[in-house]
Amino acid sequence: MWPTNHPLRLRWAIAGLMASMAAAALAYVVVERRGLALEMDTARTDMLMRKALITSEMARFRLLPIALADDRDVVLALQGSASARAALNHKLEGLVTTTGAPIIYVIGPDGKAIAASNWRSPKSFVGSDYSRRRYFRDALAHGGASHFAMGTVSRRPGLYIAQRTAQGGVVTIKLEFDRIEADWAKGDGTTFVTDENGIVLVSSRPGWRFYLTRPVPGAALATFDADAMVSPLAARFIPASLRAQHATLEGRPVILLQEALAQPGWSITLLRPVDGAILFARIAAVVAAALVLGMAIIGWMWLERGRERRARTDELEQAVADRTADLRREMDERAALEARAADLREGLRQANRLASLGQITASVAHETAQPVAAIRTYADTSRLLLERGDSETVHKNLNTIARLADRIGSVTSELRGFSRRGATDQAPVAVSEVIEGALLILKEQLKGIAVDLPDDDAMVEGGKVRLEQVLVNLLQNAAQALRGTPAPAITLWLHRNDQAISLAISDNGPGIAEDLKARLFTPFVTSRPDGLGLGLVISQDIMTDAGGTLRYVDPPEGARFEMTMRPAT
């Protein structure tokens, strides 16, 4: 039997299920859309690389037949000299070695090859009759030709590029794409090249070669078969649905990209599976539904507890008239519970205050460490100077210590305001003053390091103390990184435009480890055993509040940070 409030429970259950279904649908759509967008970006990059690979391969050798058509050795060989043909054989053999071309050969006006780079091979092209080959006939008729076909001697497919000579002969180079197909096969997805009839010529799946992507007219198929010597083609289609939207390969959803190549009639196609992104979207939908359903269950439990509390209150109110003593005891117990709850709430507030105080203390300790260390150094130096009787230098050091003490007070006040996220001083300041203050604090740490300062000066917004904090952090990091570096040097320079003024700080040290570059501005990430990992985080926040930026620029050597500030108006 349902309790008297079962309609409320039923409505709550239905609402929870509907909310979980809505969350699942929304999560699926958002994650799938994002995943497919990422896959599309990756597919476009892959397409550019794979297209560039085959395009560069064909472009490398397209001009070679044209250059050889006027070659002196080719002219002499076509004139019939046996010694000239023997010399041409050696020359073509050497060209293959130096250029990496698969095969180069010269065909006489009668269609027979008179010289070839493979003249030593048992399958030499020399003496073979090519008069019926399309590229030979087209080259004689039009001066140049290219055609993809199966080799009559080698029985290997390739692209034949031919050029007619002035003597009526034809210089031919044959390109084979085995290496490109192997490189394509190493990546994700399937890549293939088709001609104007949709016949696959080059593919990362060698078994697809000479397959069809669409029905081909009989005349075109017969002409292709005559050269390719592959039969029958009519029944061999690649196992893919090549629609631009919702393309599939062997039952798996894929992204389909297709672009034209420089070779007339040729196009390259990439099929990249996306079922991983869809699976991730489904998982996200399940997780979202589970989270929402869990929240609904928690809400239902909260309502149940509320109902139970209300029922208990009703019972207590009913007992007031009958048992005054019990009511008094209940009131005392409730007062005690409320007092305990108040104590717990105050304890939570105190814990929160202590956590905030801890964060501010860590920041103050970090930001005042350099001035305190400088004061200690000046004090030690002054003690030695007093023993030597150099009172004038001691007075100078005491003045410097006073300035550093003022600096600590300014930093403490600035960090207190920073912790409250309150209004901060945005007074204009000269960059030279900021640099001078930072160099004062780090005077001892920078001993032995060549510091190159900018000649230019500029007025910027941001406040002197806050900008000094940032520059002190960057210079101290550079000085520590240069320990043990021969001829250590730090360079500062200014670059300005109408919108911003940039101060770059670079060093010639060992640079920053690759695993830390992406996490430089993450709290408590540091490469030093004694570091807090807060300096760059605080510095970046200061620059952001000042309307500027702090970023790491990855140079060829050393390390470089760039502070971008607003020009003073």
Sequence and secondary structure as in RCSB ss.txt:
>XXXX:A:sequence
MWPTNHPLRLRWAIAGLMASMAAAALAYVVVERRGLALEMDTARTDMLMRKALITSEMARFRLLPIALADDRDVV
LALQGSASARAALNHKLEGLVTTTGAPIIYVIGPDGKAIAASNWRSPKSFVGSDYSRRRYFRDALAHGGASHFAM
GTVSRRPGLYIAQRTAQGGVVTIKLEFDRIEADWAKGDGTTFVTDENGIVLVSSRPGWRFYLTRPVPGAALATFD
ADAMVSPLAARFIPASLRAQHATLEGRPVILLQEALAQPGWSITLLRPVDGAILFARIAAVVAAALVLGMAIIGW
MWLERGRERRARTDELEQAVADRTADLRREMDERAALEARAADLREGLRQANRLASLGQITASVAHETAQPVAAI
RTYADTSRLLLERGDSETVHKNLNTIARLADRIGSVTSELRGFSRRGATDQAPVAVSEVIEGALLILKEQLKGIA
VDLPDDDAMVEGGKVRLEQVLVNLLQNAAQALRGTPAPAITLWLHRNDQAISLAISDNGPGIAEDLKARLFTPFV
TSRPDGLGLGLVISQDIMTDAGGTLRYVDPPEGARFEMTMRPAT
>XXXX:A:secstr
   TTHHHHHHHHHHHHHHHHHHHHHHHHHHHHHHHHHHHHHHHHHHHHHHHHHHHHHHHHHSHHHHHHT HHHH
HHHTT HHHHHHHHHHHHHHHHHH  SEEEEE TTSBEEEETTTTSTT  TT B TT HHHHHHHHHSEEEEEEE
 TTT  EEEEEEEE TTS EEEEEE  HHHHHHHHHSSSEEEEE TT BEEEESSGGGTT BSS   HHHHHHHH
HHH     TT B SEE  SSS EETTEEEEEEEEE SSTT EEEEEEE HHHHHHHHHHHHHHHHHHHHHHHHHH
HHHHHHHHHHHHHHHHHHHTTT HHHHHHHHHHHHHHHHHHHHHHHHHHHHHHHHHHHHHHHHHHHHHHHHHHHH
HHHHHHHHHHHHHT HHHHHHHHHHHHHHHHHHHHHHHHHHHHHHT       EEHHHHHHHHHHHTTTTTTT E
EE  S   EESS HHHHHHHHHHHHHHHHHHTTT SS EEEEEEEE SS EEEEEEE S    HHHHTTTTSTT 
 SSTT  S HHHHHHHHHHHTT EEEEE  SSSEEEEEEE B  
